[in-house]
């Protein structure tokens, strides 16, 4: 019996082990299957510039592409674009939809009082949320204060490296008189709220704990001057990470050790150092070669401990332990040599044991390029020719599919689009017409077709941003995790030292996961969030008593601005889904639910829109070079830009930016409409100040005294000039049209005047079609004061919600000077962005043209063109 059981077990176990062996072909097949099941999207935003002032408009074109081949992607219909302040708070969000040609473009209007500092533009689709925030597009843009020319904030922090709490001192200087501005009634903020401070000699003093912050930055508010300020320490601490090539450190063989030094703010730190063993003997020396990165080669011994003594340029010395070498590990070694990669295995092989089988997998953005057996004694040579530019991922696998070592490399081939840009003249004068001819070709001179965006800016104000481009985004940063300092540096030229810098980046930067580990064991991952194709309004309906779901409840959705009044029913779970639809931003959705028998005794819940949190914080780079210029030159550029922007605002709005220290404004400010009803012809508006002056009376009595022709039929239902059904007066509460007569009566009877901010009375029945689309109506619109809870006034079966709709397209204004009268117009043309066109399409021969007029500037202009060809080649050109 026992023999029989033994043979049965043997028959079961042997096939299991046999199946565990993964052939190279099977490895490649499973990776490709995972890539097909979970394809990725990428986004790049081309902005008209990277330097703005409050009140400007940030124009952009969004390129949504397939992550594998960079070809235009049209599956997702919407792209979300956000402006994130240095506290990682979203201050502006827009939703862009595809146009009829499948292109995405829009704008971010910047508030006039936006504090100065470095902001981040973030863009993503709902589908990209499957992979997390690290897959989103991010780009820094700088915002300067209108007062930055005349007022300057200077901040100084005192403290030592490793010290938890530091002291800050802030002063303001008048740049015209060079005198210090006395600070008294100011406010300081960190990312959590207000900071306490005290004043001495007109300066502000405060204490903070930088380690508690995600971002090392504070905000100063002094009158109408607002500025984000970096937290800077005189003696900066730093950390050096040591990363063996391939992720492992085999003992007894020559190995490459990469390292990266970052200071307390996440920026690179230049260091030099010495490697010592546990006895204090010097093993080797090293120093950084670019952006805090470097390498050294050595032969570590098994069982020994090593450490590095590092010294920064400021003379700060630190000691760091190095990874421990192991006898039983292997590691990939990749060397670039004569247009190819030579891949070999280091360590893990005894001279007396037979060769162990390994599999080498090479993929690019989830596309398998090579999968073959490799052993310790035979390196593999892989030609770069024919491989698309971008990040290559080398993976060493055991025979059963375990990942043993990984290594990145960057392929930089001449395979993108060539852009030929020809102006019709060499130089141009003021207000002169410019005609640019554009041709797209491949490296062999064959025409390419594609779409691109064009930005033209005044070089006296700023130079084009060469740090964050379509190349750096889609080829480099979108494949790596974390912050990459000056990514454009690697693409300025093809010199050997830049290629070496790229390899250092590949050795030290974390990479995106392509779910390889799960795919090798057939645990395939699929996206939980589908591409967003339309807008949706969802929620559920339950009983007021017992909290049970209500199946078949009738849910009425009213969208006044769009003239929509529709009904849907809840499903078996009591949930409803009003879709598909697509409406612009600012639309108000009013929802009313009743039971299948028409009872209002139900609880309606609306699903709020949720957006991904801003978790990843980039270093605050207040002193970041603008367009690659030296810092001293940037200062003059900023002054020129701010001077022109201030003059433009003065001419356009009749305003001039001045620092308000002790100014008292006595003139009455013109009141902007608080509600959309004030603009209705013949409407009556009763504001808060007027409401507060009346005696304490009921809302019903107040309305009768202020609304001529209003009366209540049977003392309940309001009518206007007659009791014809069409003369009934409806109620709009906080922009929510009330479609229930019982609720209308309840509101009029119970609302308290002291809780009301404004009342608008519409006496034009036709104008009421926007809020009551079926019949139109006279109505009383009531706006409640902020902070007033509506729970006691609005029944549980009704609700209202604002959903983020798509942004309505707007055209960039570019004046034309076609006539002598237009050319001699005395109004100054002070544009910084002379021309912006987000959608230029080539013809079949790859040709296109754009035309615009120069402004009132003697400085030349810069042209930047970025885009993507129909077959996924990147387009970038400057003039």
C-alpha positions in Angstrom: 0.0 0.0 0.0 2.8 2.4 0.9 4.6 1.7 -2.4 1.5 2.5 -4.3 1.1 5.8 -2.4 4.7 6.7 -3.1 4.4 6.2 -6.9 1.2 8.2 -6.9 2.8 11.1 -5.1 5.9 10.9 -7.4 3.6 11.0 -10.4 2.0 14.2 -9.1 5.2 16.0 -7.9 7.3 15.5 -11.0 4.9 17.2 -13.4 4.6 20.1 -10.9 8.3 20.7 -11.0 8.3 20.3 -14.7 5.6 22.9 -15.1 7.6 25.3 -12.9 10.3 25.6 -15.5 9.7 28.8 -17.6 11.2 28.8 -21.1 12.3 32.2 -22.5 9.5 32.2 -24.9 6.9 31.6 -22.2 8.4 34.5 -20.1 8.0 36.9 -23.1 4.5 35.6 -23.8 3.4 36.2 -20.2 4.8 39.7 -20.1 3.1 40.6 -23.4 -0.2 39.1 -22.1 0.0 41.4 -19.1 0.8 44.4 -21.2 -2.2 43.7 -23.4 -4.5 43.2 -20.4 -3.3 46.4 -18.7 -2.1 48.9 -21.2 -0.9 52.2 -20.0 -1.5 55.8 -21.0 0.9 58.7 -20.9 0.3 62.5 -21.0 2.6 65.4 -21.9 1.5 69.0 -21.6 3.1 71.7 -23.8 2.5 75.0 -22.1 2.9 78.4 -23.8 5.6 79.3 -21.3 6.9 78.4 -17.8 6.8 81.9 -16.1 3.5 83.6 -15.2 2.1 86.4 -13.1 -1.2 86.4 -11.2 -4.0 87.2 -13.6 -2.2 85.5 -16.6 -3.7 82.6 -18.5 -1.7 79.4 -18.8 -2.4 77.8 -22.2 -1.7 74.2 -22.9 -2.0 71.3 -25.3 -2.2 67.8 -23.8 -0.8 64.9 -25.7 -2.4 61.6 -24.6 -0.4 58.6 -26.0 -0.2 54.9 -25.8 2.7 54.1 -23.4 4.2 51.5 -25.7 4.7 53.4 -28.9 3.8 57.0 -28.1 1.1 57.0 -30.7 -1.9 59.3 -30.1 -4.4 57.6 -27.8 -8.2 58.4 -28.0 -9.8 55.9 -25.6 -10.1 58.3 -22.7 -12.4 61.2 -23.5 -11.3 63.6 -20.7 -8.0 64.9 -19.2 -7.9 66.5 -15.8 -5.4 69.4 -15.5 -4.5 70.9 -12.2 -2.4 73.7 -10.8 -0.9 72.6 -7.5 0.7 75.1 -5.1 3.9 74.5 -3.1 1.8 73.2 -0.2 0.6 70.4 -2.5 -2.9 71.9 -2.6 -4.9 72.0 -5.9 -5.8 75.6 -6.5 -7.3 75.2 -10.0 -8.7 72.2 -11.8 -10.2 71.9 -15.3 -11.5 69.0 -17.3 -10.6 68.9 -21.0 -12.5 66.9 -23.5 -11.5 65.7 -26.9 -12.4 67.9 -29.8 -13.8 66.4 -33.0 -10.3 65.6 -34.2 -9.4 63.8 -31.0 -7.2 66.5 -29.7 -6.9 67.9 -26.1 -6.2 71.6 -25.3 -7.3 74.2 -22.8 -6.2 76.8 -20.3 -5.8 77.5 -16.6 -6.8 81.1 -15.6 -4.6 82.2 -12.8 -6.1 84.3 -10.0 -4.9 87.9 -9.8 -3.9 87.4 -6.1 -2.1 84.1 -6.6 1.0 84.0 -4.2 4.4 83.9 -5.9 6.3 80.7 -5.9 6.9 77.5 -7.8 3.8 75.6 -8.7 3.2 72.3 -10.4 1.0 71.5 -13.3 -0.4 68.0 -13.0 -2.4 66.1 -15.6 -4.0 62.7 -15.7 -7.0 60.7 -16.9 -9.3 58.6 -14.8 -7.8 55.5 -16.3 -4.3 56.5 -15.2 -5.5 56.4 -11.6 -5.2 52.6 -11.9 -1.4 52.9 -11.8 -1.2 55.7 -9.2 0.1 59.3 -9.0 3.6 58.3 -10.1 2.2 57.8 -13.7 0.7 61.3 -13.8 2.3 64.2 -15.8 4.0 66.8 -13.7 5.8 70.0 -14.6 6.9 73.0 -12.5 5.8 76.5 -13.5 6.9 79.7 -11.7 4.5 82.4 -10.7 5.8 85.8 -9.7 4.0 88.5 -7.7 3.0 91.7 -9.5 4.7 93.5 -6.5 7.9 91.5 -7.0 9.6 94.4 -8.8 9.0 96.9 -6.0 8.9 94.6 -2.9 11.3 91.8 -2.0 11.0 89.3 0.9 14.2 88.1 2.5 14.2 85.1 4.8 17.0 83.8 6.9 16.9 80.5 8.9 19.3 79.7 11.8 19.9 76.2 12.9 22.3 73.2 12.5 22.1 70.0 10.5 20.0 67.5 12.4 18.4 70.1 14.6 14.6 69.6 14.7 13.4 73.2 15.3 14.8 76.2 13.4 14.2 79.9 13.7 13.2 82.0 10.8 13.5 85.8 10.3 11.7 87.6 7.5 11.9 91.2 6.3 10.4 93.1 3.4 12.4 95.6 1.4 11.3 98.4 -0.8 13.3 97.8 -3.9 12.9 101.4 -5.0 14.1 103.2 -1.8 16.2 100.2 -0.6 14.5 100.7 2.8 13.1 98.0 5.0 9.3 97.9 5.3 8.1 97.6 8.8 6.1 94.4 9.3 3.4 94.2 11.9 0.0 92.8 10.7 1.2 89.9 8.6 0.5 86.2 8.5 2.7 83.1 8.1 1.5 79.7 7.0 2.8 76.3 6.6 1.1 73.4 4.9 -1.0 72.7 8.1 -2.1 76.3 8.8 -1.0 79.5 10.5 2.4 79.9 12.2 2.8 82.0 15.4 5.3 84.8 15.1 6.6 87.8 17.0 8.1 91.1 15.7 11.4 92.7 16.6 12.7 95.9 14.9 10.1 95.6 12.1 11.1 92.0 11.3 9.1 88.9 11.8 10.5 85.9 13.8 9.0 82.4 14.0 10.0 78.8 14.7 9.2 75.7 12.7 10.0 72.0 12.6 11.0 71.3 8.9 10.9 67.5 9.4 7.2 67.7 10.0 6.6 69.1 6.5 6.2 67.3 3.2 7.4 70.5 1.6 10.1 72.6 3.0 8.3 75.9 2.4 6.3 78.6 4.2 4.0 81.3 3.0 4.1 85.0 3.9 1.1 87.3 3.6 1.8 91.0 4.1 -1.1 93.3 3.0 -1.5 92.5 -0.7 1.9 90.8 -1.0 1.9 87.0 -0.9 4.9 84.8 -1.4 6.0 81.2 -0.8 9.5 81.1 0.8 11.8 78.1 0.9 13.0 76.8 4.3 16.8 77.1 4.0 19.4 76.1 6.6 22.9 77.4 6.7 24.4 74.0 7.3 22.5 71.5 5.1 22.3 67.8 6.0 22.4 65.2 3.3 22.1 61.5 2.7 24.0 59.3 0.3 22.3 56.1 -1.0 24.6 53.3 -2.3 23.1 51.1 -5.0 25.0 48.1 -6.5 24.5 47.6 -10.2 21.7 45.1 -10.8 20.4 45.4 -7.2 22.8 42.8 -5.7 26.4 42.8 -4.5 28.1 39.5 -5.2 31.3 38.8 -3.2 34.7 38.2 -4.7 34.0 39.7 -8.1 34.6 43.2 -9.6 31.3 45.1 -9.1 30.0 48.5 -9.9 28.6 50.6 -7.0 26.5 53.6 -7.9 25.6 56.3 -5.4 23.3 59.4 -5.2 23.6 62.2 -2.7 20.6 64.3 -1.8 20.3 67.2 0.7 17.4 67.8 3.1 15.3 69.4 0.4 15.6 66.5 -2.1 18.1 68.3 -4.3 21.5 66.9 -5.4 24.5 67.4 -3.3 28.1 67.2 -4.6 30.2 65.0 -2.4 33.5 63.1 -2.3 34.4 60.2 -0.2 36.5 57.2 0.8 35.4 53.6 1.2 36.8 51.8 4.2 36.5 48.2 5.5 35.7 47.3 9.1 39.3 47.7 10.1 39.5 51.2 8.8 41.6 50.3 5.7 41.0 52.5 2.6 39.5 50.4 -0.2 38.9 53.1 -2.8 38.0 56.8 -3.3 35.0 58.3 -5.2 33.3 61.6 -6.0 30.1 62.7 -7.7 30.3 63.4 -11.5 26.8 64.8 -12.1 23.7 65.9 -10.1 25.0 64.2 -6.9 25.6 60.9 -8.7 28.6 58.8 -9.4 30.1 55.2 -9.4 33.1 53.3 -8.3 34.4 49.8 -9.0 35.6 47.4 -6.3 35.8 43.8 -5.2 34.0 43.3 -1.9 34.8 40.3 0.3 32.2 38.1 1.8 31.7 38.5 5.5 33.3 42.0 5.6 31.5 45.2 6.5 32.3 48.4 4.6 31.4 52.0 5.1 31.9 55.3 3.3 33.1 58.6 4.7 31.5 61.4 2.7 32.2 65.1 2.6 30.0 67.7 1.0 31.2 70.9 -0.7 30.2 72.8 2.4 32.6 70.6 4.4 29.9 68.6 6.2 31.1 65.0 6.8 28.8 62.0 7.1 29.4 58.2 7.4 27.2 55.7 5.7 27.2 51.9 5.7 27.5 50.1 2.4 25.4 47.1 1.3 26.7 43.8 2.4 28.3 41.4 -0.2 26.9 37.9 -0.5 28.4 34.8 -1.9 25.2 33.3 -3.3 23.8 36.2 -5.4 24.1 37.2 -9.0 23.9 40.6 -10.6 23.6 42.0 -14.1 26.4 44.0 -15.6 25.5 46.1 -18.6 28.1 48.0 -20.7 27.4 50.3 -23.7 30.0 49.5 -26.4 30.0 50.6 -30.0 26.3 50.9 -30.6 25.4 47.8 -28.5 24.9 46.7 -24.9 27.1 43.9 -23.6 25.2 42.1 -20.9 27.0 39.7 -18.5 26.4 38.0 -15.1 28.6 38.8 -12.1 29.0 36.3 -9.2 27.0 33.5 -7.9 28.9 30.7 -9.7 31.4 28.4 -8.1 34.2 27.0 -10.3 33.4 23.4 -9.4 29.6 23.5 -9.9 27.9 23.1 -13.3 26.6 26.2 -15.1 23.2 27.3 -13.8 20.6 28.2 -16.4 19.3 31.8 -16.4 16.9 33.7 -18.6 17.6 37.2 -19.8 14.5 39.3 -20.6 14.8 42.7 -22.2 11.7 44.8 -22.6 10.8 48.5 -23.3 7.7 49.9 -21.8 6.2 46.4 -21.4 7.1 45.3 -25.0 9.3 42.2 -24.9 12.3 42.7 -27.2 14.4 39.7 -26.2 14.1 36.6 -24.1 16.9 34.0 -24.2 19.1 31.8 -22.1 22.3 33.3 -20.7 25.0 31.8 -18.5 27.8 33.3 -16.5 30.6 32.6 -19.0 28.9 33.9 -22.1 27.9 37.6 -22.3 25.1 38.6 -24.6 25.5 41.5 -27.1 22.4 43.4 -28.0 22.5 46.0 -30.8 20.9 49.4 -30.2 19.9 49.7 -33.8 16.2 49.3 -34.4 15.3 49.8 -30.7 13.1 52.8 -30.1 14.6 55.6 -27.9 13.7 55.3 -24.3 14.3 53.3 -21.1 15.3 49.6 -21.6 14.7 47.2 -18.7 17.1 44.2 -18.4 15.8 41.4 -16.1 17.7 38.3 -15.0 15.4 35.3 -14.2 16.0 31.9 -12.7 14.9 28.9 -14.6 11.6 28.9 -12.6 10.9 32.6 -13.2 12.2 34.2 -10.1 13.6 37.7 -10.6 17.3 37.7 -9.6 18.6 41.0 -10.9 17.4 44.1 -12.8 19.1 46.9 -14.6 18.0 49.9 -16.6 19.7 51.5 -19.7 18.7 54.4 -21.9 18.6 54.0 -25.7 19.2 57.3 -27.5 18.8 56.7 -31.2 18.1 59.2 -34.0 14.6 58.0 -34.5 12.3 61.0 -33.8 10.8 63.5 -36.2 13.0 66.1 -37.9 11.4 69.5 -37.9 12.4 72.1 -40.5 11.3 75.6 -39.5 11.7 78.4 -42.1 10.7 82.1 -41.4 9.9 84.3 -44.4 12.4 86.9 -43.1 15.6 87.0 -41.0 14.5 89.9 -38.7 11.2 91.6 -37.9 10.1 95.0 -36.7 7.3 96.1 -34.5 3.8 94.9 -35.3 5.0 93.1 -38.4 3.5 89.9 -39.9 5.5 86.7 -39.5 5.0 83.7 -41.7 6.6 80.4 -40.6 6.8 77.3 -42.8 7.1 74.0 -41.1 8.1 70.6 -42.6 8.2 67.2 -40.8 10.6 64.5 -42.0 12.2 61.4 -40.8 16.0 61.1 -40.7 16.0 59.9 -44.4 14.1 63.0 -45.6 10.8 61.3 -46.0 7.7 63.3 -45.1 5.8 62.7 -41.9 2.3 63.7 -40.9 1.3 64.8 -37.5 -0.2 67.4 -35.2 1.7 69.9 -33.1 1.3 73.1 -31.0 3.2 76.4 -31.4 4.3 78.9 -28.8 5.9 82.2 -29.6 7.3 84.3 -26.8 9.2 87.5 -26.3 12.9 86.6 -25.4 13.3 89.8 -23.4 10.8 88.4 -20.9 12.0 84.8 -20.9 13.6 82.1 -22.9 11.9 78.8 -23.8 12.0 76.1 -21.2 14.5 73.4 -22.3 14.4 71.6 -18.9 10.9 70.0 -19.3 10.1 69.0 -22.9 8.2 66.4 -24.8 11.5 64.4 -25.0 12.2 64.4 -21.3 8.6 63.5 -20.4 7.6 60.7 -22.8 11.1 59.2 -23.1 12.6 59.6 -19.7 10.7 60.9 -16.6 7.5 59.0 -17.4 9.5 55.7 -17.1 11.2 56.6 -13.8 9.9 57.2 -10.3 10.5 60.3 -8.2 11.9 63.7 -8.9 14.6 64.1 -11.7 16.7 67.2 -11.5 17.1 69.1 -14.7 16.0 66.3 -17.1 16.6 68.5 -20.1 20.4 68.4 -19.4 20.6 64.9 -20.7 19.1 65.9 -24.1 21.0 69.2 -24.8 23.5 67.3 -26.9 24.8 63.8 -27.6 28.2 64.3 -26.0 29.7 61.3 -24.1 29.5 62.9 -20.7 25.7 63.3 -21.1 25.3 59.7 -22.1 27.4 58.8 -19.0 25.0 61.0 -16.9 22.1 59.1 -18.3 23.6 55.8 -17.3 24.1 57.2 -13.8 20.5 58.1 -13.7 19.5 54.6 -14.8 21.6 53.1 -12.0 20.2 55.3 -9.2 16.6 56.2 -10.1 13.7 53.9 -9.2 11.7 52.6 -12.2 8.0 52.0 -13.0 6.7 48.6 -12.4 5.3 46.6 -15.4 3.8 43.9 -13.1 6.3 41.4 -14.4 6.5 39.4 -11.1 2.7 38.7 -11.1 2.6 38.0 -14.8 5.3 35.3 -14.6 3.0 33.3 -12.3 0.0 34.1 -14.4 -1.5 36.4 -11.7 -2.4 38.9 -14.4 -3.5 42.4 -13.2 -6.4 44.2 -14.9 -7.5 47.8 -14.5 -10.3 48.5 -12.0 -11.1 51.9 -13.5 -12.2 51.9 -17.1 -11.4 54.8 -19.5 -13.8 57.7 -18.9 -16.1 58.0 -21.9 -18.8 60.3 -20.5 -20.0 62.0 -17.4 -22.1 60.1 -14.8 -24.3 61.1 -11.8 -24.7 58.2 -9.3 -26.2 57.6 -5.9 -28.6 55.5 -4.0 -32.0 55.7 -2.3 -32.9 54.1 1.0 -35.8 54.1 3.4 -35.8 56.7 6.1 -36.6 54.1 8.7 -34.5 50.9 8.7 -32.0 52.2 6.1 -33.1 49.5 3.6 -32.5 50.0 -0.1 -35.4 51.1 -2.2 -35.7 49.1 -5.4 -37.4 50.9 -8.3 -37.4 54.3 -6.7 -38.0 57.2 -9.1 -35.1 59.7 -9.3 -35.7 62.9 -11.2 -32.6 64.8 -12.4 -33.0 68.5 -13.3 -30.1 70.4 -15.0 -31.5 73.9 -15.3 -28.7 75.4 -17.3 -29.0 72.7 -19.9 -32.8 72.4 -20.0 -32.7 68.8 -18.9 -35.4 67.1 -16.8 -35.2 63.2 -16.9 -36.1 60.3 -14.7 -34.2 57.1 -13.9 -35.0 54.2 -11.5 -32.9 52.5 -8.9 -31.7 48.9 -9.4 -31.9 45.9 -7.0 -29.3 47.5 -4.7 -31.2 50.8 -4.6 -28.5 52.5 -6.7 -29.1 54.7 -9.7 -26.8 55.8 -12.6 -27.8 58.8 -14.7 -25.6 58.5 -17.8 -24.3 59.0 -20.4 -24.2 62.8 -20.6 -21.7 65.6 -21.2 -22.2 69.1 -20.1 -19.8 72.1 -19.5 -18.5 73.1 -16.2 -20.5 75.0 -13.5 -23.7 73.1 -14.3 -25.9 72.5 -11.3 -27.6 69.1 -10.9 -30.8 69.0 -8.9 -32.0 65.5 -7.9 -35.4 64.5 -6.4 -36.3 60.9 -5.3 -39.6 59.2 -4.4 -40.6 55.6 -3.7 -42.1 53.5 -6.5 -45.5 54.6 -5.1 -44.6 58.3 -5.0 -43.8 58.7 -1.3 -41.2 61.3 -0.3 -40.2 59.4 2.8 -36.9 58.2 1.4 -33.3 59.1 1.9 -31.4 60.3 -1.2 -27.6 60.1 -1.3 -25.5 61.5 -4.1 -22.0 60.2 -4.9 -19.5 63.1 -4.7 -16.7 63.4 -7.2 -13.4 62.4 -5.8 -9.9 63.3 -7.1 -6.5 61.7 -6.5 -4.6 63.3 -3.6 -1.3 65.1 -4.2 1.0 62.8 -2.4 4.3 63.2 -4.2 6.1 66.5 -3.4 8.9 67.8 -5.5 11.7 70.0 -4.0 10.8 73.6 -3.9 13.1 75.2 -6.4 12.7 79.0 -5.8 16.1 79.6 -7.3 15.6 77.3 -10.3 17.2 78.6 -13.5 14.7 80.0 -15.9 15.2 78.6 -19.4 18.7 77.5 -18.5 20.0 81.1 -17.8 22.4 81.8 -15.0 20.8 83.0 -11.8 22.1 86.5 -12.1 20.6 86.8 -15.5 17.3 85.4 -14.3 16.9 88.3 -11.9 16.9 90.8 -14.8 14.6 88.7 -16.8 12.1 88.5 -13.9 12.2 92.3 -13.5 11.6 92.9 -17.2 8.8 90.4 -17.3 7.1 91.9 -14.2 7.5 95.4 -15.5 5.8 94.6 -18.7 3.1 92.5 -17.0 2.3 95.4 -14.6 2.1 97.8 -17.5 -0.2 95.5 -19.4 -2.5 95.1 -16.5 -2.6 98.8 -16.0 -3.6 99.4 -19.6 -6.1 96.6 -19.8 -7.8 97.0 -16.4 -6.9 100.5 -15.3 -5.0 99.1 -12.4 -1.5 99.5 -11.1 0.2 97.2 -8.5 1.3 99.0 -5.4 2.1 97.7 -2.0 -0.7 98.7 0.4 0.9 99.4 3.8 -1.5 101.8 5.6 -3.9 102.8 2.8 -7.6 103.3 3.6 -9.9 102.8 0.7 -13.0 105.0 1.0 -14.7 104.6 -2.4 -17.4 102.1 -2.7 -16.4 99.0 -4.6 -18.6 98.1 -7.4 -20.5 94.9 -6.4 -20.2 92.0 -8.8 -23.3 89.8 -9.2 -23.5 87.1 -6.6 -26.2 85.1 -8.4 -27.1 84.4 -12.0 -30.6 85.9 -11.4 -29.4 89.5 -11.0 -28.9 89.8 -14.7 -32.5 88.8 -15.6 -34.2 91.9 -17.0 -36.9 93.2 -14.6 -35.7 91.1 -11.7 -35.7 92.4 -8.1 -32.6 91.8 -6.0 -32.7 92.2 -2.2 -29.2 92.0 -0.7 -28.0 91.0 2.8 -27.6 94.6 4.0 -31.2 95.4 3.1 -32.5 92.2 4.7 -30.7 93.0 8.0 -32.5 96.4 8.2 -36.0 95.1 8.2 -37.8 94.2 11.5 -37.9 90.6 12.6 -40.6 89.2 10.4 -41.4 86.0 8.7 -40.1 85.3 5.2 -43.7 85.1 3.9 -44.6 88.5 5.2 -41.3 90.0 3.9 -41.9 88.6 0.4 -45.4 90.1 0.3 -44.0 93.5 1.2 -41.3 93.4 -1.5 -42.9 91.5 -4.3 -45.7 93.5 -5.9 -48.4 91.3 -7.3 -47.5 88.3 -5.2 -50.2 86.6 -3.2 -50.7 83.2 -1.6 -53.7 81.2 -2.8 -55.5 79.7 0.1 -52.7 81.2 2.2 -50.3 78.4 1.0 -49.4 78.4 -2.8 -47.7 81.6 -4.1 -49.0 83.1 -7.4 -48.1 86.2 -9.3 -50.9 88.4 -10.8 -53.6 85.8 -11.1 -54.3 82.2 -10.1 -53.8 80.7 -13.6 -51.5 77.6 -13.3 -48.9 79.4 -15.4 -48.8 82.2 -12.8 -47.6 80.0 -10.0 -44.4 81.2 -8.4 -41.7 78.6 -7.9 -38.8 78.5 -5.4 -35.1 78.2 -6.2 -32.9 77.5 -3.1 -29.1 77.9 -3.4 -29.5 77.4 -7.2 -31.5 74.3 -6.6 -35.0 74.4 -8.3 -37.5 73.0 -5.9 -39.9 70.7 -7.8 -42.2 69.8 -4.9 -45.1 72.1 -3.8 -45.1 70.7 -0.3 -41.4 71.5 0.0 -41.8 75.0 -1.4 -44.5 75.8 1.2 -42.3 74.3 3.9 -39.3 76.5 2.9 -41.4 79.7 2.8 -42.9 78.9 6.2 -39.7 77.9 8.0 -36.7 79.8 6.5 -35.4 82.5 8.8 -34.5 85.9 7.3 -31.4 86.0 9.5 -30.0 83.0 7.6 -30.6 84.4 4.2 -27.8 86.3 2.3 -29.8 87.4 -0.8 -33.2 87.1 -2.4 -33.8 87.5 -6.2 -37.3 87.7 -7.6 -37.8 86.8 -11.3 -40.8 88.4 -12.9 -40.1 87.0 -16.4 -41.7 83.6 -16.9 -39.8 82.9 -20.1 -36.5 83.6 -18.3 -37.4 80.8 -15.9 -37.0 78.2 -18.6 -33.3 77.9 -17.6 -34.4 76.6 -14.2 -37.8 75.1 -15.0 -37.2 73.8 -18.6 -40.6 72.2 -19.2 -42.8 75.3 -18.5 -40.7 78.2 -17.5 -41.8 80.0 -14.3 -41.8 83.1 -12.1 -39.6 82.2 -9.2 -38.1 83.4 -5.9 -34.4 82.5 -5.7 -33.0 82.4 -2.1 -29.3 82.3 -1.4 -28.5 81.2 2.2 -25.5 82.6 4.2 -22.3 80.5 4.2 -22.1 78.0 7.1 -25.9 77.7 7.4 -26.9 74.0 7.5 -29.6 73.1 5.1 -30.4 69.8 6.9 -33.4 71.4 8.7 -34.8 73.0 5.5 -34.3 70.5 2.6 -36.1 67.2 2.8 -34.0 64.0 2.8 -35.3 62.9 -0.6 -33.8 65.9 -2.5 -30.3 67.0 -3.2 -28.1 69.1 -5.4 -24.5 68.8 -6.6 -22.0 70.5 -8.9 -20.1 68.1 -11.1 -16.9 69.2 -12.8 -18.0 69.5 -16.5 -15.7 70.0 -19.5 -14.1 73.3 -20.1 -15.6 75.3 -22.9 -13.0 76.1 -25.6 -11.5 79.6 -25.7 -9.3 81.1 -28.4 -6.0 82.7 -27.7 -6.1 86.4 -28.6 -3.5 87.4 -31.1 -4.0 90.9 -32.7 -3.6 91.6 -36.4 -2.0 94.7 -37.7 -3.2 94.6 -41.3 -4.0 98.2 -41.8 -2.1 101.4 -41.2 -4.6 102.4 -38.6 -4.1 99.2 -36.7 -0.3 99.6 -36.8 -0.5 103.1 -35.4 -2.9 102.3 -32.6 -1.5 104.1 -29.5 -2.5 101.2 -27.2 0.8 99.4 -26.4 1.1 95.8 -27.3 2.7 94.2 -24.3 2.2 90.5 -24.9 4.7 88.1 -23.5 3.2 85.2 -25.4 2.9 86.6 -28.9 1.2 83.6 -30.4 -0.3 80.3 -29.2 -1.9 77.7 -31.4 -2.6 74.3 -29.9 -3.6 72.5 -33.0 -1.6 72.7 -36.2 -2.0 69.7 -38.6 0.4 69.0 -41.5 -0.8 68.0 -44.9 0.0 64.7 -46.6 3.5 66.0 -47.6 4.3 66.9 -43.9 4.0 70.7 -44.5 2.2 73.3 -42.5 2.4 77.1 -41.9 1.5 79.6 -39.1 1.3 83.3 -39.1 1.2 86.0 -36.4 2.2 89.6 -35.7 5.0 90.8 -33.5 4.3 93.1 -30.6 5.9 96.3 -29.4 9.4 95.0 -28.6 12.8 95.3 -30.1 13.8 91.9 -28.7 13.6 88.9 -31.0 11.0 86.2 -30.3 11.4 82.5 -29.7 9.3 79.8 -31.4 8.8 76.4 -29.8 7.0 73.6 -31.6 6.1 70.3 -29.9 3.9 67.5 -31.0 3.6 63.9 -32.2 3.5 62.3 -35.6 0.7 59.9 -36.5 3.2 57.0 -36.1 4.3 58.1 -32.6 7.5 60.0 -33.3 8.1 63.0 -31.1 8.3 66.5 -32.6 10.3 69.3 -31.1 11.9 72.3 -32.7 13.0 75.8 -31.7 13.8 79.0 -33.6 
